Amino acid sequence: MSFKFTVSDVVPATPRAIYDAWLDSRKHGAMTGAKAKASAKVGGKWSAAGAYCWGVNLELVPGKKIVQSWRSSDFAGDEPDSKIAVTLKPVSGGTKVILLHSAIPDSQAETGYRDGWFEFYFNPMKAYFGAQKKPAAKRAKPATRRTAKK
């Protein structure tokens, strides 16, 4: 037996920006605040949170959907991978990120993965992309040097 859940949040970025960041090692690490290795190819391996979780890209629809196998270091060696499906839908104020986490082994039912998606993904992503959207502060014009005429 296994279980599943869905979580979602609105992130202040375009679907393509989120998709591209999710599948880029440097950007994924920057948006989550933890070391990551990513691949933008179906069959490509990924790891995140300093190798706490890892898997393989199963389906990629640019700017719209990412499906990956997913397991954490909490899984027993003989437990099968779970699966995440990340759907990106444009909405007012950014993108609604809908994450379905399925096929989670029963032994992992009480691990807090649901809250973890907010703590380690959605909240850091909102901060990361929100900071990118802020307009640059206007710089004060430098004072001009006036010389007195004699």
Buried (B, 14 or more C-beta within 10 A) or exposed (E): EBBEEEBBBBBBBBBBBBBBBBBBBEBBBBBBBBBBBBBBEEEBBBBBBEEBBBBBBBEBEEBBBBBBBBBBEBBEEEBEBBBBBBBBEEEEEBBBBBBBBBBBBEEBEEBEBEEBBBEBBBBBBBBBBEEEEEEEEEEEEEEEEEEEEE
